[in-house]
C-alpha cells in the first residue's frame, strides 16, 4: 500500500496550522507536507513535527510575491538572484526539519518573452539549485500544474517536465507527479506514470475534477495505487485535496481504495 502524507494546507484546516501536525498523527498519518514553512521559525516547526511524531517530507521553495500573483521564480529571467536566495532559505528550513525533497515552482509564462528564453532560465536555475542541494542529500522536484487551477503556469505536462529533467542532467532533479493535475490537462494518468516512473520521487493525489477525496470523481485510484505498488515506488503519496466535509469524515477512502 502506498505511504500517505497529509498536506497540512489542505487537510485539517479546521484547526490552526500549528495543531495540524498532531491532528495528522492522530488520524494515522506518519508524514506531512505543506506549501511553505516561511512564516514559522525552523526550530518551531521541528518541535511540532517531533512532538507529533511525524516527519515532514516536502515543501516548496519560496515562490516570490505570492499575494501579488507570483507562482515561482525558477523560469523567470531577471530573477536569478532572487531564485538563488530562495534556495538558501529553503535549505535552512530543510536541514532543520530533515526534509530531503524540495519543490521549485517555475512561475508563469511571460507573453513578452520567447518561451525558449524562459526554458533556458529554468534549466540554468534548476541546475544551480540541484548542485547547491546535492551535498546535503536533497532532491529538487518539478511539478506540472494544470492551467485550470493555475492559469499561465510555465510547466503543465509530464512530457515537458521530462524534457527539462533531461536538459538539466543532474541526478537529484526529479519529478513530482500529481495525478490530479495530469488528469486535468487531459492526459492518461496511468500511461504518464508508466512513462515517467523512473524519474518520480513524490506523488500527489486528489479526486478529479472536483479536487475532493480521491474516491470522488473520474480518476481510478484503486488501479493507480496498484500500479504504484507494482512499480516498487517507495516514496510518499501526498494527500493534496479539499475535503468535501470535515477532514476526518472523508478519510475512509484510504481503506476503500487500498483494501485487497
Secondary structure, 3 states (H helix, E strand, C coil): CCEEEEECCCCCCCCCHHHHHHHHHHCCCCEEECCCCCCCCHHHHHHHHHHHCCEEEEEECCCCCHHHCCCECCCCCCCHHHHHHHHHHHHHHHHHHCCCEEECCECECCCCCCHHHHHHHHHHHHHHHHHHHHCCCCEEEECCCCCCCCCCECCCCHHHHHHHHHHHCCCCEEEEEEHHHHHHCCCCHHHHHHHHHHHEEEEEECCECCCCCCCCECCCHHHHHHHHHHCCCCCEEEECCCCCCCCHHHCCHHHHHHCC
